[in-house]
Amino acid sequence: MTKIIRYESIYNPNDKEFIGIIYSIKKTDYGYSLTLKAKEKLIVYLKDNDYNLGDLVYIKGDLEKPKNNTVLNNFNYKEYLYHNKIFYILNAKEIKVLKENENIIYKLKNNLLKYLDTFKSNNYLKSFILADTSYLDNEIYNSYQINGICHLLSIGSTHITFLSIFLLYIFKKLKFKEVISYLIMFIIIFIYLLLTDFQVAILRVYLYMILSFLNKKLKFDLKPINLFLLVISLTLFLNPFYIYHRGFLYSYSISFILILNKDNLTGNYFKKILKISLISFLYSIPFNIYFNYSLNLFSVLYNLIYVPSFNLIVFPLSLLTVIFPFLDNIFYLVVKNLNNLSFFLNKIDIGIIVLRKISIIVLIIYLGIFAYLIKELSKKKFKTLIIIFIILLLHVHINDFIKENFFMIIDVNQGDSSLFYSNNKTILIDTGGLYKKNNVVKTITMLQSLGISKIDYLFLTHGDYDHMGDSLYLVSHFKVLNVVFNSNTFNALESDLLELLKEKKINYSIGYQGMTYKFNNIKIFLLNKSYDNENDSSLIMYILFNDKKILMMGDASTKVENELLKKYNISDIDFFKVGHHGSNTSSSEYFINSIKPKYAFISVGKNNLYGHPKKETLDNLSKSRIYRTDKDGSILIKFKDNNYLIKNYAP
């Protein structure tokens, strides 16, 4: 049996002192991320960056294991780092430069970065010149991704081809011999590869150019497809982990399918762009299903606008701006207008379809089917497109055939959000929102990965930011049909949401004590009434789901708990959503002993400022099986017949 190779760190988790060279510097939402080349690569996070690439540094700090994604089907940072042979994050307490950089490549990149910082359009130039999209604002990148044109934000084959043709033209004018011209050009592009940290799309073009040149000069007479297979083999030989790289899979697969169909890529410039755009779009569909869970049907048309704009204007102008700084304002204006157009196109959401995540086996099957259909496209255009449309239509409606019943406590850090799903009916209770909106983006990503394209009902237990702060973003970026508020007076946040709901013509209502909602196997009873504070006025929800009893307390206090016990006969609760994140103002010993919860779920952020959950609350829940989002991540409870399965997504 073949043994799977597993790479492991050579560091001891208790190591405290490290010496290494700063290999890369990336901008993040929280500051900067340094990649340190020591005995092995380490990630170091800093708020401010006072260091240069190539600096030899001494760092004293603590090693920390990277975290898994705690929300289903979201980006797994730990896995990503592992595929780059990085096993630890180093939390630096002390950093000292032992020796400033002397490496000529690092010096070149440092000087280039400092030079680009002098431009108004510096972040755009860094992205286009150095193939580093981390410098772009997340909203811009997400906007291009939604429109299916984010591939244009990083350097690709067109850019390197343009550069190589430009260099060869100059060398020809200087009357260099062909071999010398190509040799110098290959050296220059190799230096460019070093500057871009061997960006995978550039590596593909570079290897293909070298092999094509050798094939021509040495008269091997290899076909383009065989050359490309050789490029794939060489790339994976250089780094086998590229097989997990999204850029590799998209770039190499689409290039492969274009080479297979090169005889059909005829016509004038715009006809070729349309054909290339259509083939690229069609063959990227399986990858979009596997990685992104959504597809913009209009991206083919958008590429007709953006591909010429980037190839003929943006990229050449970016190079010219670096050489002639007076073009900075023009370049900035061009890119800004293209960004604004992308934001405008985002508002056209009728072409966006949600596609449930597929397994790796189904991905391979899809790639084979789509490769065959694309080959047939030139012969039977209409019939082929109809078949592809039927495949997509079936996939869009796959949830109509898969009967699922589950609920989930979603990890939104220090906040609350819970999802209920029963046979294509979706209910979300709270959105979280105390921290940055990346929490609700994770929720939307998860919903799409499950093939969920709408929320039938959004219940907002009360108006605190940690429960509904992300509701405005959610309603703006995802289809919500109905919203239910609690019966207390509206605060500023609730009023803002109300205005948005009116603008988008979304139904909203007030949830009063005694109201009942039924969704397939889910029945929700509201037990709350209004009090003189927002927490006690929380929607309290008693839920029957596949005959299992669920109680969700919002942020209600012990005062409300006591009144509930007087009014209702609540006992033998199967799943208890603990009130107020485990605060000792809720979940009294008397209340817990009365409802006797089998499982208790606490939604709480790691190392939160409030010290939640309190020891007193945990002691009161000692007879229950406790799950906490700070330690256990999101918690999924799946129902099948009379049974259920609990699964969590620990960090």
C-alpha positions in Angstrom: 0.0 0.0 0.0 1.3 3.5 -0.9 2.2 5.5 2.2 0.9 9.1 2.2 3.7 11.5 3.0 2.8 13.9 5.9 5.0 16.9 6.5 5.7 17.9 10.1 7.3 20.8 11.8 10.9 20.6 13.0 10.1 23.0 15.8 9.2 22.2 19.3 6.0 23.9 20.3 7.8 25.4 23.4 10.5 27.0 21.3 10.7 30.8 22.1 13.6 32.2 20.0 13.9 32.3 16.2 16.4 33.7 13.7 15.4 34.0 10.0 15.1 36.1 6.9 11.9 38.1 6.1 10.8 36.4 2.9 7.5 38.2 2.2 5.4 41.0 3.6 1.6 41.1 3.1 -1.0 43.6 4.0 -3.9 42.3 6.1 -7.1 43.7 7.7 -5.3 44.0 11.0 -1.8 45.2 9.9 0.9 43.1 8.2 1.8 39.4 7.8 5.5 38.5 7.5 6.7 35.2 6.2 9.9 34.3 8.1 12.4 31.9 6.5 14.0 30.3 9.5 14.6 26.5 9.9 11.2 26.4 8.2 8.7 29.1 7.2 6.8 30.9 10.0 4.0 33.5 9.8 4.4 36.6 12.0 1.6 39.1 12.4 2.4 42.8 13.1 0.3 45.9 13.5 3.0 48.1 11.9 5.8 47.1 9.6 9.2 48.7 10.1 11.1 45.9 8.3 12.4 45.2 4.8 12.4 42.0 2.7 15.7 40.1 3.2 16.4 41.5 6.7 17.9 38.9 9.1 15.9 39.2 12.3 15.8 37.8 15.8 12.3 37.2 17.1 11.3 36.2 20.6 7.7 34.9 21.0 5.3 32.0 21.2 4.4 29.5 18.6 0.7 28.9 17.9 -0.9 26.3 15.7 -3.0 27.8 12.9 -6.8 27.4 13.3 -9.2 25.4 11.2 -12.3 27.1 9.8 -15.0 27.1 12.5 -17.8 27.7 10.0 -18.7 24.9 7.6 -17.2 25.1 4.0 -15.3 28.3 4.6 -11.6 29.0 3.8 -9.4 26.7 5.9 -6.4 28.8 6.9 -4.6 25.9 8.6 -4.9 23.7 5.5 -3.7 26.6 3.3 -0.6 27.1 5.4 0.1 23.4 5.5 0.1 23.3 1.7 2.7 26.0 1.8 4.7 24.0 4.4 3.9 26.4 7.2 3.0 24.8 10.5 3.1 27.6 13.0 2.1 31.2 13.6 4.7 33.1 15.6 3.3 35.6 18.1 6.2 38.1 18.4 7.0 39.7 21.7 10.4 41.1 20.6 11.9 41.7 17.2 15.4 42.8 16.4 17.1 43.3 13.1 20.5 41.4 13.2 21.5 42.3 9.6 19.9 44.4 7.0 19.2 42.9 3.6 22.1 42.5 1.1 20.3 40.3 -1.4 20.0 42.0 -4.7 16.6 40.6 -5.5 15.2 41.7 -2.2 16.8 45.1 -2.6 15.2 45.5 -6.0 11.8 44.5 -4.6 12.2 46.8 -1.5 13.1 49.7 -3.6 10.3 49.0 -6.0 7.8 48.9 -3.1 9.1 52.1 -1.7 8.9 53.7 -5.1 5.3 52.5 -5.7 4.3 53.9 -2.3 4.9 57.4 -3.7 2.0 57.0 -6.1 -1.6 57.8 -5.5 -2.5 54.5 -7.2 0.1 52.6 -5.2 -2.1 49.7 -4.1 -3.3 49.1 -7.6 0.2 49.2 -9.0 1.4 46.7 -6.4 -1.4 44.4 -7.4 -0.8 44.6 -11.1 3.0 44.9 -11.1 3.8 42.5 -8.3 0.8 40.1 -8.6 -0.2 40.7 -5.0 -4.0 41.3 -4.5 -3.6 41.6 -0.7 -3.0 45.3 -1.3 -6.5 45.7 -2.8 -9.4 46.6 -0.6 -11.5 43.5 0.2 -14.7 45.1 -1.1 -13.0 45.8 -4.5 -11.7 42.2 -4.8 -15.1 40.8 -3.7 -16.9 43.0 -6.2 -14.8 41.6 -9.1 -15.2 38.1 -7.7 -19.0 38.4 -7.7 -18.9 39.6 -11.3 -16.6 36.7 -12.3 -13.7 38.9 -13.4 -11.3 38.8 -10.4 -8.8 36.8 -12.5 -7.9 40.2 -14.1 -6.6 41.6 -10.8 -3.5 39.5 -10.9 -0.8 39.0 -13.5 -1.6 36.3 -16.1 -0.6 35.0 -19.5 -1.6 38.2 -21.4 0.6 40.4 -19.2 3.7 38.2 -19.5 3.1 37.7 -23.2 2.9 41.5 -23.7 6.1 42.0 -21.7 8.0 39.3 -23.7 6.9 40.7 -27.0 7.9 44.2 -25.9 11.3 43.0 -24.8 11.9 41.0 -28.0 10.9 44.0 -30.1 13.5 46.2 -28.4 16.2 43.5 -28.7 15.4 43.1 -32.4 15.7 46.9 -32.9 19.1 46.7 -31.1 19.9 43.9 -33.7 20.6 41.2 -31.1 20.7 37.6 -32.3 17.6 35.7 -31.7 19.1 33.3 -29.2 20.6 36.1 -27.3 17.3 38.1 -27.3 15.4 35.1 -26.0 18.1 34.3 -23.3 18.0 37.9 -22.0 14.2 37.9 -22.1 14.0 34.6 -20.1 16.5 36.1 -17.5 14.4 39.2 -17.1 11.1 37.3 -16.7 12.9 34.9 -14.3 13.8 38.0 -12.1 10.2 39.1 -12.4 9.2 35.6 -11.2 11.4 36.1 -8.2 9.8 39.5 -7.5 6.3 38.0 -7.6 7.3 35.0 -5.4 6.8 32.6 -8.2 3.2 33.5 -8.9 1.7 30.3 -10.4 0.2 31.9 -13.5 3.5 33.6 -14.4 5.4 30.3 -13.8 3.0 28.6 -16.2 3.6 31.1 -19.0 7.4 31.2 -18.3 7.8 27.4 -18.5 5.6 27.2 -21.6 7.7 30.0 -23.4 11.0 28.2 -22.6 9.7 24.8 -23.8 8.2 26.3 -26.9 11.4 28.0 -27.7 13.4 24.8 -27.2 10.8 22.8 -29.1 11.2 25.1 -32.1 15.0 25.4 -32.0 15.8 21.8 -31.3 13.0 20.6 -33.7 11.3 18.2 -31.3 8.0 18.9 -33.1 6.0 18.4 -29.9 2.3 19.5 -30.2 1.1 22.4 -28.0 -0.9 20.0 -25.8 2.1 17.8 -25.1 4.2 20.9 -24.3 1.5 22.0 -21.8 1.4 18.6 -20.2 5.1 18.9 -19.8 4.6 22.3 -18.1 2.1 20.8 -15.7 4.6 18.0 -14.8 7.5 20.4 -14.3 5.3 22.7 -12.1 4.2 19.9 -9.9 7.8 18.6 -9.8 8.9 22.0 -8.5 6.2 22.1 -5.9 3.7 19.1 -5.6 1.5 21.3 -3.3 0.5 23.5 -6.2 -2.1 20.8 -6.8 -4.0 22.4 -3.9 -3.6 25.9 -5.2 -6.7 27.5 -6.6 -4.7 29.7 -8.9 -3.0 26.6 -10.3 -6.2 24.7 -10.8 -8.0 27.6 -12.5 -5.1 28.8 -14.6 -3.7 25.5 -15.8 -7.1 23.9 -16.4 -8.5 26.8 -18.4 -5.3 27.1 -20.4 -5.4 23.3 -21.0 -9.0 23.5 -22.4 -8.1 26.6 -24.5 -5.2 24.7 -26.1 -7.5 21.7 -26.8 -9.9 24.1 -28.6 -7.4 26.4 -30.2 -8.7 25.6 -33.7 -12.0 27.1 -32.8 -10.6 30.4 -31.5 -10.8 32.2 -34.8 -12.1 35.6 -35.9 -11.4 39.2 -35.1 -10.1 40.4 -31.7 -13.5 40.8 -30.1 -14.8 37.5 -31.5 -11.7 35.7 -30.1 -12.3 37.4 -26.7 -15.9 36.3 -26.7 -15.0 32.7 -27.6 -12.1 32.6 -25.0 -14.4 34.2 -22.4 -17.2 31.7 -23.1 -14.9 28.6 -23.0 -13.1 29.9 -19.9 -16.4 30.6 -18.2 -17.9 27.2 -19.0 -14.8 25.3 -17.9 -14.5 27.3 -14.7 -18.1 26.4 -13.7 -17.1 23.1 -11.9 -14.4 25.0 -10.0 -16.8 27.8 -9.1 -19.2 25.1 -7.7 -16.4 23.5 -5.8 -14.7 26.7 -4.4 -17.1 29.6 -4.6 -20.6 28.0 -4.5 -22.1 30.7 -6.9 -21.9 31.7 -10.5 -22.6 34.9 -12.3 -24.2 34.1 -15.7 -23.4 37.6 -17.0 -19.6 37.2 -16.4 -19.1 36.3 -20.1 -20.5 39.7 -21.1 -18.6 41.5 -18.3 -15.3 40.0 -19.6 -16.1 41.5 -23.0 -15.8 44.9 -21.3 -13.1 44.2 -18.8 -10.6 42.0 -20.7 -9.9 44.6 -23.4 -9.9 47.3 -20.8 -7.3 45.5 -18.7 -5.2 44.1 -21.6 -5.2 47.2 -23.7 -5.4 50.0 -21.1 -4.9 49.0 -17.4 -1.8 46.7 -17.6 0.1 48.7 -20.3 -0.8 51.9 -18.4 0.4 50.5 -15.1 3.9 49.8 -16.6 4.0 53.2 -18.3 2.9 54.9 -14.9 5.9 53.3 -13.2 8.2 54.7 -15.9 6.4 58.0 -16.3 4.9 59.1 -12.8 2.9 62.0 -14.3 0.4 59.3 -15.6 -0.5 58.4 -12.0 -3.7 60.4 -11.8 -4.9 59.1 -15.2 -4.1 55.5 -14.2 -5.9 56.0 -10.9 -8.9 57.5 -12.6 -9.2 54.6 -15.1 -9.0 51.9 -12.4 -11.4 53.8 -10.1 -14.0 54.0 -12.9 -13.6 50.3 -13.6 -14.1 49.6 -9.9 -17.2 51.8 -9.8 -18.6 50.0 -12.8 -18.0 46.7 -11.0 -19.8 47.9 -7.9 -22.7 49.0 -10.2 -22.8 45.6 -11.9 -22.9 43.9 -8.4 -26.4 45.4 -8.0 -27.6 43.3 -11.0 -28.2 40.2 -9.0 -30.6 38.4 -11.3 -27.7 36.6 -13.1 -26.2 35.1 -9.9 -27.1 31.6 -9.1 -26.2 29.6 -6.0 -24.7 26.1 -6.5 -24.3 23.6 -3.7 -20.7 22.4 -3.0 -19.7 19.2 -4.7 -17.2 16.5 -3.6 -13.8 16.1 -5.3 -15.1 13.0 -7.2 -18.1 15.0 -8.6 -15.7 17.8 -9.5 -13.6 15.5 -11.6 -16.7 14.0 -13.3 -18.0 17.5 -14.0 -14.6 18.6 -15.5 -14.7 15.6 -17.9 -18.3 16.3 -18.9 -17.6 20.0 -19.5 -14.4 19.3 -21.4 -16.4 17.0 -23.8 -19.3 19.5 -24.1 -16.9 22.4 -24.9 -15.3 20.3 -27.6 -18.7 19.8 -29.1 -19.6 23.5 -28.8 -18.2 24.4 -32.3 -20.3 21.7 -34.0 -23.6 21.9 -32.0 -23.7 25.3 -30.3 -27.4 25.4 -29.4 -27.7 21.7 -28.3 -24.5 21.9 -26.2 -25.5 25.1 -24.4 -29.0 23.6 -23.7 -27.3 20.5 -22.1 -25.1 22.7 -19.9 -28.1 24.8 -19.0 -30.0 21.6 -17.9 -27.0 20.5 -15.8 -26.9 23.9 -14.1 -30.7 23.9 -13.6 -30.6 20.4 -12.0 -27.7 21.5 -9.7 -29.5 24.7 -8.7 -32.5 22.7 -7.6 -30.6 19.8 -6.0 -31.9 20.8 -2.6 -35.4 20.0 -3.8 -34.3 16.3 -4.1 -32.1 16.2 -1.0 -34.4 16.2 2.1 -32.4 17.6 5.0 -33.3 18.7 8.5 -30.7 20.4 10.7 -29.9 23.3 12.9 -26.6 25.0 13.6 -25.2 27.3 16.2 -22.9 29.4 14.0 -19.6 30.7 15.4 -19.8 34.5 15.0 -17.3 35.2 17.8 -18.8 37.2 20.7 -22.3 37.2 19.3 -25.3 35.1 18.4 -26.5 33.5 15.2 -28.4 30.2 14.7 -29.6 28.5 11.5 -32.6 26.2 11.1 -33.2 24.3 7.9 -36.0 21.9 7.0 -36.6 20.6 3.5 -35.7 23.9 1.7 -37.0 26.3 4.3 -34.4 28.4 6.0 -34.7 30.3 9.3 -31.9 32.4 10.7 -32.0 33.7 14.3 -29.7 36.7 14.8 -26.7 37.5 12.6 -23.9 38.4 15.1 -22.0 41.6 14.3 -19.9 42.8 17.3 -16.7 42.4 15.2 -15.9 42.9 11.5 -18.4 41.8 8.9 -16.2 38.8 7.9 -18.4 36.8 10.3 -21.6 37.4 8.3 -19.6 36.8 5.0 -18.7 33.4 6.5 -22.4 32.8 7.1 -23.3 33.7 3.6 -20.5 31.5 2.2 -21.8 28.6 4.3 -25.4 29.1 3.2 -24.4 29.1 -0.5 -22.2 26.0 0.0 -25.3 24.2 1.2 -27.3 25.3 -1.9 -29.3 27.8 0.2 -30.1 30.9 -1.9 -32.6 32.6 0.4 -33.6 33.1 4.1 -37.3 32.7 4.5 -37.4 34.2 8.0 -34.8 36.2 9.8 -35.7 36.5 13.5 -33.8 39.2 15.4 -34.1 38.5 19.1 -33.2 42.1 20.1 -31.5 45.2 19.0 -28.0 44.7 20.5 -25.1 44.9 18.0 -23.8 41.5 18.9 -27.1 39.9 17.8 -28.1 42.0 14.8 -25.1 44.2 13.8 -24.5 42.3 10.6 -28.2 42.3 9.6 -27.8 45.3 7.3 -24.9 43.6 5.4 -26.8 40.4 5.2 -30.0 42.0 3.9 -28.0 44.0 1.4 -26.0 41.0 0.1 -28.3 38.0 0.5 -32.0 37.3 -0.3 -34.1 37.7 2.8 -37.9 37.3 2.5 -39.2 38.2 6.0 -37.8 39.8 9.1 -39.2 39.5 12.6 -38.3 42.0 15.4 -39.0 41.8 19.1 -41.8 43.8 20.6 -39.7 46.5 22.4 -39.3 50.0 21.0 -36.8 50.3 18.1 -33.3 51.5 18.8 -31.1 53.3 16.2 -29.7 50.0 14.7 -33.2 48.5 14.3 -34.4 51.8 12.8 -31.6 51.7 10.2 -32.5 48.1 9.3 -36.2 49.1 9.0 -35.4 51.8 6.5 -33.4 49.3 4.4 -36.2 46.7 4.6 -38.7 49.4 3.3 -36.2 50.4 0.5 -35.8 46.7 -0.6 -39.6 46.0 -0.1 -38.9 43.1 2.4 -41.7 42.0 4.7 -41.2 42.7 8.4 -43.3 42.2 11.5 -43.2 42.3 15.3 -43.0 39.0 17.2 -45.4 39.0 20.2 -45.9 36.5 23.0 -48.1 33.6 21.8 -47.3 33.8 18.1 -46.5 30.6 16.3 -44.6 29.9 13.0 -44.5 26.6 11.2 -41.9 25.5 8.6 -42.1 21.8 7.5 -40.8 19.9 10.5 -40.1 23.1 12.6 -42.7 24.8 14.8 -41.7 28.0 16.6 -43.5 29.4 19.7 -42.7 32.9 20.9 -42.7 33.2 24.7 -41.4 36.7 25.1 -43.1 40.0 26.2 -41.8 43.5 26.4 -39.8 44.8 29.4 -38.1 48.0 30.2 -34.7 46.9 28.8 -33.6 45.4 25.5 -32.1 42.1 26.8 -35.2 41.1 28.8 -37.3 41.9 25.7 -35.4 39.3 23.6 -37.5 37.0 21.5 -37.6 33.8 23.5 -38.2 30.8 21.2 -39.5 27.4 22.1 -39.0 25.2 19.1 -40.2 21.7 18.2 -38.0 20.2 15.5 -38.5 16.6 14.6 -40.2 16.3 18.0 -37.1 17.5 19.8 -37.5 20.4 22.2 -35.3 23.4 21.7 -35.2 26.5 23.9 -33.4 29.7 22.8 -33.2 32.5 25.4 -31.6 35.5 23.6 -30.1 37.7 26.3 -33.0 37.3 28.8 -32.1 37.5 32.5 -33.1 35.3 35.5 -36.1 37.6 36.1 -37.6 36.6 32.7 -36.6 32.9 33.4 -38.6 32.9 36.6 -41.7 34.4 34.8 -41.4 31.8 32.1 -41.5 29.0 34.6 -44.6 30.5 36.2 -46.5 30.8 32.9 -45.3 27.7 31.0 -44.6 24.1 31.7 -41.1 23.9 30.2 -39.1 20.8 31.0 -36.8 18.1 29.6 -35.3 20.4 26.9 -33.2 18.5 24.4 -31.2 21.5 23.1 -30.8 24.6 25.1 -29.3 27.8 23.7 -27.9 29.4 26.8 -29.0 32.9 27.5 -26.6 36.0 27.3 -23.5 34.0 26.2 -23.2 32.2 29.5 -23.4 35.4 31.7 -24.3 34.9 35.4 -27.3 37.2 34.9 -29.0 34.3 33.1 -29.3 30.5 33.5 -30.0 30.4 37.2 -29.6 27.1 39.0 -33.4 27.0 39.6 -34.1 27.6 35.9 -31.6 25.0 34.7 -32.9 22.3 37.2 -36.4 23.0 36.0 -35.9 22.8 32.3 -33.3 19.9 32.6 -31.4 20.5 29.3 -29.7 17.5 27.7 -27.4 19.7 25.6 -26.4 23.3 26.3 -24.9 25.6 23.6 -23.0 28.7 24.5 -22.2 31.2 21.7 -19.2 33.1 22.9 -16.0 34.7 21.6 -12.5 33.4 22.6 -10.9 35.5 25.4 -13.9 38.0 25.3 -13.8 41.1 27.4 -16.9 40.0 29.5 -15.4 36.8 30.9 -18.2 34.8 29.3 -19.2 32.1 30.1 -19.1 32.5 33.9 -18.0 29.7 36.1 -21.3 29.9 38.0 -23.3 29.3 34.8 -21.1 26.4 33.8 -21.6 24.9 37.3 -25.4 25.2 36.9 -25.1 23.4 33.6 -22.9 20.6 34.9 -25.5 17.9 34.2 -25.8 19.0 30.5 -23.4 18.2 27.7 -21.9 21.7 27.0 -20.8 22.9 23.6 -19.0 26.4 23.3 -18.3 28.1 20.0 -15.0 29.5 21.4 -13.7 26.0 21.9 -15.9 23.8 19.7 -16.6 26.2 16.8 -20.0 26.0 15.0 -22.2 23.1 16.2 -24.3 21.2 13.7 -27.3 19.0 14.7 -28.6 16.9 11.8 -31.9 15.1 12.1 -32.8 11.9 10.3 -36.1 10.1 11.2 -36.1 10.0 15.0 -32.3 10.2 15.4 -29.9 13.1 15.4 -26.1 13.5 15.0 -24.1 16.3 16.5 -21.0 17.5 14.8 -18.8 20.5 15.6 -16.1 22.5 13.7 -13.4 23.1 16.2 -10.7 25.7 15.5 
